[in-house]
């Protein structure tokens, strides 16, 4: 079962799709895509299919300035994406097809955002982080390339201020999955996330996997590990 879901964040429309296993009330996994990604990528379609089969609802949504949501990518900031994810979380709180059990699964910058939200949202039961950075300082060196893809000055001004330059430490119930061959975010980031997370926690360094888990075998394994992790807290 598919249900369009629209909500608003700081005046911008967030476009989402809620996948439901069927009638009833379900725990829900909210997926948070990466910096230049969107909810319609193959990764999130696969996740939605596997999660609903496992008895979870799954919400895919576009951050503002991405996919079908309103806004412009040039206005993207970490603070804005944190607000977007919080808005989605709040919107789902009273959904009749969902119970109170909420999980977050974020990839790359989406995982980074998920940690800030999990730090402030006690209703988040557990979090899965795919190819997630422990800090964003390395992005200053990629400013020219990222600007060419549409990022604007606001993102780099925020980064220079350092407000959200590092993820919060001490978050419990985190599963960290990182590719050994990640070409954008070296797997030392995943190891650092694990070291500063609070128990219970788990780390999986996936041999041969790249940043996007573009090999279907690696992607399927990341999905399997994430579902198994969430089931521990249902």
PyMOL CGO cylinders between C-alpha atoms (Angstrom):
from pymol import cmd
from pymol.cgo import CYLINDER

trace = [
    CYLINDER, 0.00, 0.00, 0.00, 1.30, 3.42, -1.01, 0.3, 1, 1, 1, 1, 1, 1,
    CYLINDER, 1.30, 3.42, -1.01, 0.16, 6.73, 0.41, 0.3, 1, 1, 1, 1, 1, 1,
    CYLINDER, 0.16, 6.73, 0.41, 1.36, 10.18, -0.72, 0.3, 1, 1, 1, 1, 1, 1,
    CYLINDER, 1.36, 10.18, -0.72, 2.48, 12.26, 2.21, 0.3, 1, 1, 1, 1, 1, 1,
    CYLINDER, 2.48, 12.26, 2.21, 2.98, 16.01, 2.18, 0.3, 1, 1, 1, 1, 1, 1,
    CYLINDER, 2.98, 16.01, 2.18, 4.15, 18.19, 5.03, 0.3, 1, 1, 1, 1, 1, 1,
    CYLINDER, 4.15, 18.19, 5.03, 5.77, 21.58, 5.46, 0.3, 1, 1, 1, 1, 1, 1,
    CYLINDER, 5.77, 21.58, 5.46, 9.06, 22.77, 6.87, 0.3, 1, 1, 1, 1, 1, 1,
    CYLINDER, 9.06, 22.77, 6.87, 9.81, 26.47, 7.29, 0.3, 1, 1, 1, 1, 1, 1,
    CYLINDER, 9.81, 26.47, 7.29, 7.42, 27.35, 4.48, 0.3, 1, 1, 1, 1, 1, 1,
    CYLINDER, 7.42, 27.35, 4.48, 8.64, 24.70, 2.04, 0.3, 1, 1, 1, 1, 1, 1,
    CYLINDER, 8.64, 24.70, 2.04, 6.66, 21.63, 0.94, 0.3, 1, 1, 1, 1, 1, 1,
    CYLINDER, 6.66, 21.63, 0.94, 8.18, 18.23, 1.64, 0.3, 1, 1, 1, 1, 1, 1,
    CYLINDER, 8.18, 18.23, 1.64, 7.04, 15.49, -0.71, 0.3, 1, 1, 1, 1, 1, 1,
    CYLINDER, 7.04, 15.49, -0.71, 6.98, 11.92, 0.59, 0.3, 1, 1, 1, 1, 1, 1,
    CYLINDER, 6.98, 11.92, 0.59, 5.61, 8.44, -0.03, 0.3, 1, 1, 1, 1, 1, 1,
    CYLINDER, 5.61, 8.44, -0.03, 4.53, 6.21, 2.84, 0.3, 1, 1, 1, 1, 1, 1,
    CYLINDER, 4.53, 6.21, 2.84, 4.74, 2.46, 2.17, 0.3, 1, 1, 1, 1, 1, 1,
    CYLINDER, 4.74, 2.46, 2.17, 2.50, 0.30, 4.37, 0.3, 1, 1, 1, 1, 1, 1,
    CYLINDER, 2.50, 0.30, 4.37, 2.58, -3.50, 4.75, 0.3, 1, 1, 1, 1, 1, 1,
    CYLINDER, 2.58, -3.50, 4.75, -1.24, -3.56, 4.81, 0.3, 1, 1, 1, 1, 1, 1,
    CYLINDER, -1.24, -3.56, 4.81, -4.08, -2.72, 7.14, 0.3, 1, 1, 1, 1, 1, 1,
    CYLINDER, -4.08, -2.72, 7.14, -3.26, -2.20, 10.81, 0.3, 1, 1, 1, 1, 1, 1,
    CYLINDER, -3.26, -2.20, 10.81, -0.74, -0.11, 12.72, 0.3, 1, 1, 1, 1, 1, 1,
    CYLINDER, -0.74, -0.11, 12.72, 2.97, -0.47, 12.09, 0.3, 1, 1, 1, 1, 1, 1,
    CYLINDER, 2.97, -0.47, 12.09, 6.37, 0.66, 13.28, 0.3, 1, 1, 1, 1, 1, 1,
    CYLINDER, 6.37, 0.66, 13.28, 7.83, 3.09, 10.74, 0.3, 1, 1, 1, 1, 1, 1,
    CYLINDER, 7.83, 3.09, 10.74, 11.30, 3.59, 9.30, 0.3, 1, 1, 1, 1, 1, 1,
    CYLINDER, 11.30, 3.59, 9.30, 11.95, 7.11, 8.01, 0.3, 1, 1, 1, 1, 1, 1,
    CYLINDER, 11.95, 7.11, 8.01, 14.68, 7.20, 5.37, 0.3, 1, 1, 1, 1, 1, 1,
    CYLINDER, 14.68, 7.20, 5.37, 16.90, 10.26, 4.96, 0.3, 1, 1, 1, 1, 1, 1,
    CYLINDER, 16.90, 10.26, 4.96, 18.72, 10.60, 1.64, 0.3, 1, 1, 1, 1, 1, 1,
    CYLINDER, 18.72, 10.60, 1.64, 22.15, 12.09, 1.01, 0.3, 1, 1, 1, 1, 1, 1,
    CYLINDER, 22.15, 12.09, 1.01, 23.26, 15.55, -0.02, 0.3, 1, 1, 1, 1, 1, 1,
    CYLINDER, 23.26, 15.55, -0.02, 22.59, 15.30, -3.76, 0.3, 1, 1, 1, 1, 1, 1,
    CYLINDER, 22.59, 15.30, -3.76, 20.18, 12.36, -3.74, 0.3, 1, 1, 1, 1, 1, 1,
    CYLINDER, 20.18, 12.36, -3.74, 16.38, 12.01, -3.60, 0.3, 1, 1, 1, 1, 1, 1,
    CYLINDER, 16.38, 12.01, -3.60, 13.71, 9.62, -2.38, 0.3, 1, 1, 1, 1, 1, 1,
    CYLINDER, 13.71, 9.62, -2.38, 13.21, 8.02, -5.82, 0.3, 1, 1, 1, 1, 1, 1,
    CYLINDER, 13.21, 8.02, -5.82, 16.66, 6.42, -6.02, 0.3, 1, 1, 1, 1, 1, 1,
    CYLINDER, 16.66, 6.42, -6.02, 16.87, 2.64, -6.38, 0.3, 1, 1, 1, 1, 1, 1,
    CYLINDER, 16.87, 2.64, -6.38, 18.33, 2.41, -2.87, 0.3, 1, 1, 1, 1, 1, 1,
    CYLINDER, 18.33, 2.41, -2.87, 15.19, 3.75, -1.20, 0.3, 1, 1, 1, 1, 1, 1,
    CYLINDER, 15.19, 3.75, -1.20, 12.82, 1.83, -3.43, 0.3, 1, 1, 1, 1, 1, 1,
    CYLINDER, 12.82, 1.83, -3.43, 14.61, -1.38, -2.43, 0.3, 1, 1, 1, 1, 1, 1,
    CYLINDER, 14.61, -1.38, -2.43, 14.49, -0.40, 1.22, 0.3, 1, 1, 1, 1, 1, 1,
    CYLINDER, 14.49, -0.40, 1.22, 10.76, 0.30, 1.08, 0.3, 1, 1, 1, 1, 1, 1,
    CYLINDER, 10.76, 0.30, 1.08, 10.07, -3.08, -0.54, 0.3, 1, 1, 1, 1, 1, 1,
    CYLINDER, 10.07, -3.08, -0.54, 12.16, -5.02, 1.97, 0.3, 1, 1, 1, 1, 1, 1,
    CYLINDER, 12.16, -5.02, 1.97, 10.95, -3.10, 5.00, 0.3, 1, 1, 1, 1, 1, 1,
    CYLINDER, 10.95, -3.10, 5.00, 7.25, -3.57, 4.25, 0.3, 1, 1, 1, 1, 1, 1,
    CYLINDER, 7.25, -3.57, 4.25, 7.85, -7.28, 3.67, 0.3, 1, 1, 1, 1, 1, 1,
    CYLINDER, 7.85, -7.28, 3.67, 9.47, -7.39, 7.13, 0.3, 1, 1, 1, 1, 1, 1,
    CYLINDER, 9.47, -7.39, 7.13, 6.50, -5.70, 8.81, 0.3, 1, 1, 1, 1, 1, 1,
    CYLINDER, 6.50, -5.70, 8.81, 7.63, -2.07, 8.87, 0.3, 1, 1, 1, 1, 1, 1,
    CYLINDER, 7.63, -2.07, 8.87, 6.08, 0.98, 7.28, 0.3, 1, 1, 1, 1, 1, 1,
    CYLINDER, 6.08, 0.98, 7.28, 8.63, 3.04, 5.35, 0.3, 1, 1, 1, 1, 1, 1,
    CYLINDER, 8.63, 3.04, 5.35, 8.56, 6.73, 4.58, 0.3, 1, 1, 1, 1, 1, 1,
    CYLINDER, 8.56, 6.73, 4.58, 10.67, 8.02, 1.71, 0.3, 1, 1, 1, 1, 1, 1,
    CYLINDER, 10.67, 8.02, 1.71, 10.76, 11.81, 1.42, 0.3, 1, 1, 1, 1, 1, 1,
    CYLINDER, 10.76, 11.81, 1.42, 12.71, 14.55, -0.33, 0.3, 1, 1, 1, 1, 1, 1,
    CYLINDER, 12.71, 14.55, -0.33, 14.50, 17.20, 1.66, 0.3, 1, 1, 1, 1, 1, 1,
    CYLINDER, 14.50, 17.20, 1.66, 13.66, 20.72, 0.49, 0.3, 1, 1, 1, 1, 1, 1,
    CYLINDER, 13.66, 20.72, 0.49, 15.41, 21.63, -2.74, 0.3, 1, 1, 1, 1, 1, 1,
    CYLINDER, 15.41, 21.63, -2.74, 15.57, 17.96, -3.78, 0.3, 1, 1, 1, 1, 1, 1,
    CYLINDER, 15.57, 17.96, -3.78, 13.37, 15.65, -5.83, 0.3, 1, 1, 1, 1, 1, 1,
    CYLINDER, 13.37, 15.65, -5.83, 9.74, 16.72, -5.80, 0.3, 1, 1, 1, 1, 1, 1,
    CYLINDER, 9.74, 16.72, -5.80, 9.89, 18.93, -2.72, 0.3, 1, 1, 1, 1, 1, 1,
    CYLINDER, 9.89, 18.93, -2.72, 9.82, 22.70, -3.07, 0.3, 1, 1, 1, 1, 1, 1,
    CYLINDER, 9.82, 22.70, -3.07, 12.76, 25.00, -2.43, 0.3, 1, 1, 1, 1, 1, 1,
    CYLINDER, 12.76, 25.00, -2.43, 16.15, 25.20, -4.10, 0.3, 1, 1, 1, 1, 1, 1,
    CYLINDER, 16.15, 25.20, -4.10, 19.29, 23.18, -3.54, 0.3, 1, 1, 1, 1, 1, 1,
    CYLINDER, 19.29, 23.18, -3.54, 21.35, 26.37, -3.36, 0.3, 1, 1, 1, 1, 1, 1,
    CYLINDER, 21.35, 26.37, -3.36, 19.63, 27.20, -0.06, 0.3, 1, 1, 1, 1, 1, 1,
    CYLINDER, 19.63, 27.20, -0.06, 20.50, 23.84, 1.55, 0.3, 1, 1, 1, 1, 1, 1,
    CYLINDER, 20.50, 23.84, 1.55, 21.98, 23.88, 5.04, 0.3, 1, 1, 1, 1, 1, 1,
    CYLINDER, 21.98, 23.88, 5.04, 22.42, 21.22, 7.69, 0.3, 1, 1, 1, 1, 1, 1,
    CYLINDER, 22.42, 21.22, 7.69, 20.13, 23.22, 9.98, 0.3, 1, 1, 1, 1, 1, 1,
    CYLINDER, 20.13, 23.22, 9.98, 17.44, 23.25, 7.29, 0.3, 1, 1, 1, 1, 1, 1,
    CYLINDER, 17.44, 23.25, 7.29, 17.64, 19.50, 6.76, 0.3, 1, 1, 1, 1, 1, 1,
    CYLINDER, 17.64, 19.50, 6.76, 17.45, 18.88, 10.51, 0.3, 1, 1, 1, 1, 1, 1,
    CYLINDER, 17.45, 18.88, 10.51, 14.27, 20.99, 10.54, 0.3, 1, 1, 1, 1, 1, 1,
    CYLINDER, 14.27, 20.99, 10.54, 12.89, 18.99, 7.59, 0.3, 1, 1, 1, 1, 1, 1,
    CYLINDER, 12.89, 18.99, 7.59, 13.42, 15.64, 9.29, 0.3, 1, 1, 1, 1, 1, 1,
    CYLINDER, 13.42, 15.64, 9.29, 11.93, 16.94, 12.53, 0.3, 1, 1, 1, 1, 1, 1,
    CYLINDER, 11.93, 16.94, 12.53, 8.89, 18.18, 10.61, 0.3, 1, 1, 1, 1, 1, 1,
    CYLINDER, 8.89, 18.18, 10.61, 8.39, 14.76, 9.03, 0.3, 1, 1, 1, 1, 1, 1,
    CYLINDER, 8.39, 14.76, 9.03, 8.78, 13.05, 12.41, 0.3, 1, 1, 1, 1, 1, 1,
    CYLINDER, 8.78, 13.05, 12.41, 6.20, 15.35, 13.95, 0.3, 1, 1, 1, 1, 1, 1,
    CYLINDER, 6.20, 15.35, 13.95, 3.78, 14.86, 11.05, 0.3, 1, 1, 1, 1, 1, 1,
    CYLINDER, 3.78, 14.86, 11.05, 3.86, 11.09, 11.42, 0.3, 1, 1, 1, 1, 1, 1,
    CYLINDER, 3.86, 11.09, 11.42, 3.18, 11.15, 15.16, 0.3, 1, 1, 1, 1, 1, 1,
    CYLINDER, 3.18, 11.15, 15.16, -0.62, 10.95, 14.80, 0.3, 1, 1, 1, 1, 1, 1,
    CYLINDER, -0.62, 10.95, 14.80, -0.84, 8.91, 11.61, 0.3, 1, 1, 1, 1, 1, 1,
    CYLINDER, -0.84, 8.91, 11.61, -3.57, 6.27, 12.09, 0.3, 1, 1, 1, 1, 1, 1,
    CYLINDER, -3.57, 6.27, 12.09, -1.59, 3.51, 10.32, 0.3, 1, 1, 1, 1, 1, 1,
    CYLINDER, -1.59, 3.51, 10.32, 1.51, 3.94, 12.49, 0.3, 1, 1, 1, 1, 1, 1,
    CYLINDER, 1.51, 3.94, 12.49, 2.21, 3.07, 16.09, 0.3, 1, 1, 1, 1, 1, 1,
    CYLINDER, 2.21, 3.07, 16.09, 4.63, 5.03, 18.25, 0.3, 1, 1, 1, 1, 1, 1,
    CYLINDER, 4.63, 5.03, 18.25, 7.74, 3.10, 17.19, 0.3, 1, 1, 1, 1, 1, 1,
    CYLINDER, 7.74, 3.10, 17.19, 9.89, 5.22, 14.86, 0.3, 1, 1, 1, 1, 1, 1,
    CYLINDER, 9.89, 5.22, 14.86, 13.26, 4.30, 13.36, 0.3, 1, 1, 1, 1, 1, 1,
    CYLINDER, 13.26, 4.30, 13.36, 15.66, 6.38, 11.26, 0.3, 1, 1, 1, 1, 1, 1,
    CYLINDER, 15.66, 6.38, 11.26, 17.80, 5.16, 8.38, 0.3, 1, 1, 1, 1, 1, 1,
    CYLINDER, 17.80, 5.16, 8.38, 20.09, 7.73, 6.84, 0.3, 1, 1, 1, 1, 1, 1,
    CYLINDER, 20.09, 7.73, 6.84, 22.65, 7.49, 4.06, 0.3, 1, 1, 1, 1, 1, 1,
    CYLINDER, 22.65, 7.49, 4.06, 25.68, 9.79, 3.87, 0.3, 1, 1, 1, 1, 1, 1,
    CYLINDER, 25.68, 9.79, 3.87, 24.52, 13.31, 4.89, 0.3, 1, 1, 1, 1, 1, 1,
    CYLINDER, 24.52, 13.31, 4.89, 21.12, 11.78, 5.64, 0.3, 1, 1, 1, 1, 1, 1,
    CYLINDER, 21.12, 11.78, 5.64, 22.74, 9.67, 8.37, 0.3, 1, 1, 1, 1, 1, 1,
    CYLINDER, 22.74, 9.67, 8.37, 24.50, 12.77, 9.67, 0.3, 1, 1, 1, 1, 1, 1,
    CYLINDER, 24.50, 12.77, 9.67, 21.15, 14.59, 9.90, 0.3, 1, 1, 1, 1, 1, 1,
    CYLINDER, 21.15, 14.59, 9.90, 19.52, 11.56, 11.53, 0.3, 1, 1, 1, 1, 1, 1,
    CYLINDER, 19.52, 11.56, 11.53, 21.98, 11.66, 14.42, 0.3, 1, 1, 1, 1, 1, 1,
    CYLINDER, 21.98, 11.66, 14.42, 21.11, 15.27, 15.27, 0.3, 1, 1, 1, 1, 1, 1,
    CYLINDER, 21.11, 15.27, 15.27, 17.41, 14.40, 15.26, 0.3, 1, 1, 1, 1, 1, 1,
    CYLINDER, 17.41, 14.40, 15.26, 17.85, 11.17, 17.24, 0.3, 1, 1, 1, 1, 1, 1,
    CYLINDER, 17.85, 11.17, 17.24, 19.72, 13.15, 19.90, 0.3, 1, 1, 1, 1, 1, 1,
    CYLINDER, 19.72, 13.15, 19.90, 16.58, 15.21, 20.56, 0.3, 1, 1, 1, 1, 1, 1,
    CYLINDER, 16.58, 15.21, 20.56, 13.77, 12.75, 19.78, 0.3, 1, 1, 1, 1, 1, 1,
    CYLINDER, 13.77, 12.75, 19.78, 13.20, 10.08, 22.44, 0.3, 1, 1, 1, 1, 1, 1,
    CYLINDER, 13.20, 10.08, 22.44, 10.57, 8.40, 20.23, 0.3, 1, 1, 1, 1, 1, 1,
    CYLINDER, 10.57, 8.40, 20.23, 13.34, 7.24, 17.86, 0.3, 1, 1, 1, 1, 1, 1,
    CYLINDER, 13.34, 7.24, 17.86, 13.87, 3.61, 18.83, 0.3, 1, 1, 1, 1, 1, 1,
    CYLINDER, 13.87, 3.61, 18.83, 17.06, 2.98, 16.82, 0.3, 1, 1, 1, 1, 1, 1,
    CYLINDER, 17.06, 2.98, 16.82, 19.08, 4.39, 13.93, 0.3, 1, 1, 1, 1, 1, 1,
    CYLINDER, 19.08, 4.39, 13.93, 20.94, 2.86, 10.98, 0.3, 1, 1, 1, 1, 1, 1,
    CYLINDER, 20.94, 2.86, 10.98, 23.70, 4.93, 9.40, 0.3, 1, 1, 1, 1, 1, 1,
    CYLINDER, 23.70, 4.93, 9.40, 25.01, 4.09, 5.94, 0.3, 1, 1, 1, 1, 1, 1,
    CYLINDER, 25.01, 4.09, 5.94, 28.28, 5.65, 4.72, 0.3, 1, 1, 1, 1, 1, 1,
    CYLINDER, 28.28, 5.65, 4.72, 27.88, 8.50, 7.20, 0.3, 1, 1, 1, 1, 1, 1,
    CYLINDER, 27.88, 8.50, 7.20, 30.54, 11.10, 8.02, 0.3, 1, 1, 1, 1, 1, 1,
    CYLINDER, 30.54, 11.10, 8.02, 31.51, 11.88, 11.60, 0.3, 1, 1, 1, 1, 1, 1,
    CYLINDER, 31.51, 11.88, 11.60, 32.28, 15.48, 10.57, 0.3, 1, 1, 1, 1, 1, 1,
    CYLINDER, 32.28, 15.48, 10.57, 31.91, 17.67, 7.48, 0.3, 1, 1, 1, 1, 1, 1,
    CYLINDER, 31.91, 17.67, 7.48, 35.23, 19.52, 7.53, 0.3, 1, 1, 1, 1, 1, 1,
    CYLINDER, 35.23, 19.52, 7.53, 36.44, 17.61, 4.45, 0.3, 1, 1, 1, 1, 1, 1,
    CYLINDER, 36.44, 17.61, 4.45, 33.71, 19.23, 2.36, 0.3, 1, 1, 1, 1, 1, 1,
    CYLINDER, 33.71, 19.23, 2.36, 35.53, 22.58, 2.31, 0.3, 1, 1, 1, 1, 1, 1,
    CYLINDER, 35.53, 22.58, 2.31, 38.06, 20.99, -0.05, 0.3, 1, 1, 1, 1, 1, 1,
    CYLINDER, 38.06, 20.99, -0.05, 35.20, 19.94, -2.36, 0.3, 1, 1, 1, 1, 1, 1,
    CYLINDER, 35.20, 19.94, -2.36, 33.53, 23.36, -2.42, 0.3, 1, 1, 1, 1, 1, 1,
    CYLINDER, 33.53, 23.36, -2.42, 34.09, 23.98, -6.13, 0.3, 1, 1, 1, 1, 1, 1,
    CYLINDER, 34.09, 23.98, -6.13, 32.69, 20.60, -7.19, 0.3, 1, 1, 1, 1, 1, 1,
    CYLINDER, 32.69, 20.60, -7.19, 29.70, 20.83, -4.84, 0.3, 1, 1, 1, 1, 1, 1,
    CYLINDER, 29.70, 20.83, -4.84, 28.93, 24.37, -5.99, 0.3, 1, 1, 1, 1, 1, 1,
    CYLINDER, 28.93, 24.37, -5.99, 28.92, 23.10, -9.56, 0.3, 1, 1, 1, 1, 1, 1,
    CYLINDER, 28.92, 23.10, -9.56, 26.24, 20.59, -8.51, 0.3, 1, 1, 1, 1, 1, 1,
    CYLINDER, 26.24, 20.59, -8.51, 24.05, 23.40, -7.14, 0.3, 1, 1, 1, 1, 1, 1,
    CYLINDER, 24.05, 23.40, -7.14, 25.01, 23.94, -3.51, 0.3, 1, 1, 1, 1, 1, 1,
    CYLINDER, 25.01, 23.94, -3.51, 25.08, 27.58, -2.48, 0.3, 1, 1, 1, 1, 1, 1,
    CYLINDER, 25.08, 27.58, -2.48, 26.99, 29.88, -0.17, 0.3, 1, 1, 1, 1, 1, 1,
    CYLINDER, 26.99, 29.88, -0.17, 24.69, 29.21, 2.80, 0.3, 1, 1, 1, 1, 1, 1,
    CYLINDER, 24.69, 29.21, 2.80, 25.96, 25.64, 3.17, 0.3, 1, 1, 1, 1, 1, 1,
    CYLINDER, 25.96, 25.64, 3.17, 29.62, 26.65, 3.27, 0.3, 1, 1, 1, 1, 1, 1,
    CYLINDER, 29.62, 26.65, 3.27, 28.99, 29.66, 5.52, 0.3, 1, 1, 1, 1, 1, 1,
    CYLINDER, 28.99, 29.66, 5.52, 27.32, 27.34, 8.03, 0.3, 1, 1, 1, 1, 1, 1,
    CYLINDER, 27.32, 27.34, 8.03, 30.21, 24.89, 7.73, 0.3, 1, 1, 1, 1, 1, 1,
    CYLINDER, 30.21, 24.89, 7.73, 32.75, 27.67, 8.37, 0.3, 1, 1, 1, 1, 1, 1,
    CYLINDER, 32.75, 27.67, 8.37, 30.85, 28.70, 11.51, 0.3, 1, 1, 1, 1, 1, 1,
    CYLINDER, 30.85, 28.70, 11.51, 31.20, 25.15, 12.82, 0.3, 1, 1, 1, 1, 1, 1,
    CYLINDER, 31.20, 25.15, 12.82, 27.71, 24.91, 14.32, 0.3, 1, 1, 1, 1, 1, 1,
    CYLINDER, 27.71, 24.91, 14.32, 26.99, 21.51, 12.79, 0.3, 1, 1, 1, 1, 1, 1,
    CYLINDER, 26.99, 21.51, 12.79, 30.53, 20.55, 11.81, 0.3, 1, 1, 1, 1, 1, 1,
    CYLINDER, 30.53, 20.55, 11.81, 30.51, 17.36, 13.92, 0.3, 1, 1, 1, 1, 1, 1,
    CYLINDER, 30.51, 17.36, 13.92, 27.77, 14.92, 14.84, 0.3, 1, 1, 1, 1, 1, 1,
    CYLINDER, 27.77, 14.92, 14.84, 26.59, 14.70, 18.46, 0.3, 1, 1, 1, 1, 1, 1,
    CYLINDER, 26.59, 14.70, 18.46, 28.27, 11.94, 20.48, 0.3, 1, 1, 1, 1, 1, 1,
    CYLINDER, 28.27, 11.94, 20.48, 26.71, 9.46, 22.87, 0.3, 1, 1, 1, 1, 1, 1,
    CYLINDER, 26.71, 9.46, 22.87, 23.70, 8.39, 20.79, 0.3, 1, 1, 1, 1, 1, 1,
    CYLINDER, 23.70, 8.39, 20.79, 22.63, 4.81, 21.64, 0.3, 1, 1, 1, 1, 1, 1,
    CYLINDER, 22.63, 4.81, 21.64, 21.16, 2.05, 19.45, 0.3, 1, 1, 1, 1, 1, 1,
    CYLINDER, 21.16, 2.05, 19.45, 23.14, 2.98, 16.34, 0.3, 1, 1, 1, 1, 1, 1,
    CYLINDER, 23.14, 2.98, 16.34, 24.07, 0.56, 13.59, 0.3, 1, 1, 1, 1, 1, 1,
    CYLINDER, 24.07, 0.56, 13.59, 26.91, 1.91, 11.45, 0.3, 1, 1, 1, 1, 1, 1,
    CYLINDER, 26.91, 1.91, 11.45, 27.50, 0.35, 8.02, 0.3, 1, 1, 1, 1, 1, 1,
    CYLINDER, 27.50, 0.35, 8.02, 30.40, 1.62, 5.93, 0.3, 1, 1, 1, 1, 1, 1,
    CYLINDER, 30.40, 1.62, 5.93, 32.03, 0.47, 2.72, 0.3, 1, 1, 1, 1, 1, 1,
    CYLINDER, 32.03, 0.47, 2.72, 35.69, -0.49, 2.93, 0.3, 1, 1, 1, 1, 1, 1,
    CYLINDER, 35.69, -0.49, 2.93, 36.21, 1.11, -0.50, 0.3, 1, 1, 1, 1, 1, 1,
    CYLINDER, 36.21, 1.11, -0.50, 34.10, 4.25, 0.12, 0.3, 1, 1, 1, 1, 1, 1,
    CYLINDER, 34.10, 4.25, 0.12, 35.59, 6.79, -2.28, 0.3, 1, 1, 1, 1, 1, 1,
    CYLINDER, 35.59, 6.79, -2.28, 33.87, 9.85, -0.75, 0.3, 1, 1, 1, 1, 1, 1,
    CYLINDER, 33.87, 9.85, -0.75, 33.83, 9.21, 3.01, 0.3, 1, 1, 1, 1, 1, 1,
    CYLINDER, 33.83, 9.21, 3.01, 36.67, 6.92, 4.15, 0.3, 1, 1, 1, 1, 1, 1,
    CYLINDER, 36.67, 6.92, 4.15, 35.66, 4.11, 6.48, 0.3, 1, 1, 1, 1, 1, 1,
    CYLINDER, 35.66, 4.11, 6.48, 37.60, 5.75, 9.32, 0.3, 1, 1, 1, 1, 1, 1,
    CYLINDER, 37.60, 5.75, 9.32, 34.52, 7.96, 9.66, 0.3, 1, 1, 1, 1, 1, 1,
    CYLINDER, 34.52, 7.96, 9.66, 32.39, 4.90, 10.37, 0.3, 1, 1, 1, 1, 1, 1,
    CYLINDER, 32.39, 4.90, 10.37, 34.87, 3.66, 12.94, 0.3, 1, 1, 1, 1, 1, 1,
    CYLINDER, 34.87, 3.66, 12.94, 34.89, 7.08, 14.64, 0.3, 1, 1, 1, 1, 1, 1,
    CYLINDER, 34.89, 7.08, 14.64, 31.08, 7.12, 14.73, 0.3, 1, 1, 1, 1, 1, 1,
    CYLINDER, 31.08, 7.12, 14.73, 31.13, 3.74, 16.41, 0.3, 1, 1, 1, 1, 1, 1,
    CYLINDER, 31.13, 3.74, 16.41, 33.70, 4.83, 19.00, 0.3, 1, 1, 1, 1, 1, 1,
    CYLINDER, 33.70, 4.83, 19.00, 31.64, 7.82, 20.10, 0.3, 1, 1, 1, 1, 1, 1,
    CYLINDER, 31.64, 7.82, 20.10, 28.22, 6.13, 20.01, 0.3, 1, 1, 1, 1, 1, 1,
    CYLINDER, 28.22, 6.13, 20.01, 26.72, 4.77, 23.23, 0.3, 1, 1, 1, 1, 1, 1,
    CYLINDER, 26.72, 4.77, 23.23, 25.90, 1.10, 23.76, 0.3, 1, 1, 1, 1, 1, 1,
    CYLINDER, 25.90, 1.10, 23.76, 24.07, -0.74, 22.36, 0.3, 1, 1, 1, 1, 1, 1,
    CYLINDER, 24.07, -0.74, 22.36, 25.81, -0.14, 19.04, 0.3, 1, 1, 1, 1, 1, 1,
    CYLINDER, 25.81, -0.14, 19.04, 27.19, -2.11, 16.10, 0.3, 1, 1, 1, 1, 1, 1,
    CYLINDER, 27.19, -2.11, 16.10, 29.70, -1.54, 13.29, 0.3, 1, 1, 1, 1, 1, 1,
    CYLINDER, 29.70, -1.54, 13.29, 29.88, -3.32, 9.94, 0.3, 1, 1, 1, 1, 1, 1,
    CYLINDER, 29.88, -3.32, 9.94, 32.73, -2.47, 7.54, 0.3, 1, 1, 1, 1, 1, 1,
    CYLINDER, 32.73, -2.47, 7.54, 31.61, -4.01, 4.27, 0.3, 1, 1, 1, 1, 1, 1,
    CYLINDER, 31.61, -4.01, 4.27, 34.54, -5.45, 2.33, 0.3, 1, 1, 1, 1, 1, 1,
    CYLINDER, 34.54, -5.45, 2.33, 34.71, -4.12, -1.24, 0.3, 1, 1, 1, 1, 1, 1,
    CYLINDER, 34.71, -4.12, -1.24, 31.70, -1.80, -0.92, 0.3, 1, 1, 1, 1, 1, 1,
    CYLINDER, 31.70, -1.80, -0.92, 31.77, 1.75, -2.29, 0.3, 1, 1, 1, 1, 1, 1,
    CYLINDER, 31.77, 1.75, -2.29, 29.98, 4.86, -0.99, 0.3, 1, 1, 1, 1, 1, 1,
    CYLINDER, 29.98, 4.86, -0.99, 26.64, 4.12, -2.64, 0.3, 1, 1, 1, 1, 1, 1,
    CYLINDER, 26.64, 4.12, -2.64, 26.70, 0.34, -2.12, 0.3, 1, 1, 1, 1, 1, 1,
    CYLINDER, 26.70, 0.34, -2.12, 26.28, 0.25, -5.88, 0.3, 1, 1, 1, 1, 1, 1,
    CYLINDER, 26.28, 0.25, -5.88, 26.91, -3.50, -5.99, 0.3, 1, 1, 1, 1, 1, 1,
    CYLINDER, 26.91, -3.50, -5.99, 23.49, -5.05, -5.39, 0.3, 1, 1, 1, 1, 1, 1,
    CYLINDER, 23.49, -5.05, -5.39, 25.03, -7.72, -3.16, 0.3, 1, 1, 1, 1, 1, 1,
    CYLINDER, 25.03, -7.72, -3.16, 26.38, -5.03, -0.83, 0.3, 1, 1, 1, 1, 1, 1,
    CYLINDER, 26.38, -5.03, -0.83, 23.12, -3.09, -0.91, 0.3, 1, 1, 1, 1, 1, 1,
    CYLINDER, 23.12, -3.09, -0.91, 21.03, -6.14, -0.09, 0.3, 1, 1, 1, 1, 1, 1,
    CYLINDER, 21.03, -6.14, -0.09, 23.35, -6.96, 2.81, 0.3, 1, 1, 1, 1, 1, 1,
    CYLINDER, 23.35, -6.96, 2.81, 23.06, -3.40, 4.17, 0.3, 1, 1, 1, 1, 1, 1,
    CYLINDER, 23.06, -3.40, 4.17, 19.27, -3.70, 4.00, 0.3, 1, 1, 1, 1, 1, 1,
    CYLINDER, 19.27, -3.70, 4.00, 19.34, -7.11, 5.73, 0.3, 1, 1, 1, 1, 1, 1,
    CYLINDER, 19.34, -7.11, 5.73, 21.57, -5.84, 8.53, 0.3, 1, 1, 1, 1, 1, 1,
    CYLINDER, 21.57, -5.84, 8.53, 19.41, -2.74, 9.03, 0.3, 1, 1, 1, 1, 1, 1,
    CYLINDER, 19.41, -2.74, 9.03, 16.16, -4.70, 9.26, 0.3, 1, 1, 1, 1, 1, 1,
    CYLINDER, 16.16, -4.70, 9.26, 17.72, -7.13, 11.72, 0.3, 1, 1, 1, 1, 1, 1,
    CYLINDER, 17.72, -7.13, 11.72, 18.92, -4.19, 13.83, 0.3, 1, 1, 1, 1, 1, 1,
    CYLINDER, 18.92, -4.19, 13.83, 15.49, -2.55, 13.88, 0.3, 1, 1, 1, 1, 1, 1,
    CYLINDER, 15.49, -2.55, 13.88, 13.80, -5.82, 14.82, 0.3, 1, 1, 1, 1, 1, 1,
    CYLINDER, 13.80, -5.82, 14.82, 15.84, -5.88, 18.01, 0.3, 1, 1, 1, 1, 1, 1,
    CYLINDER, 15.84, -5.88, 18.01, 13.90, -2.82, 19.19, 0.3, 1, 1, 1, 1, 1, 1,
    CYLINDER, 13.90, -2.82, 19.19, 10.38, -3.54, 17.98, 0.3, 1, 1, 1, 1, 1, 1,
]
cmd.load_cgo(trace, "trace")
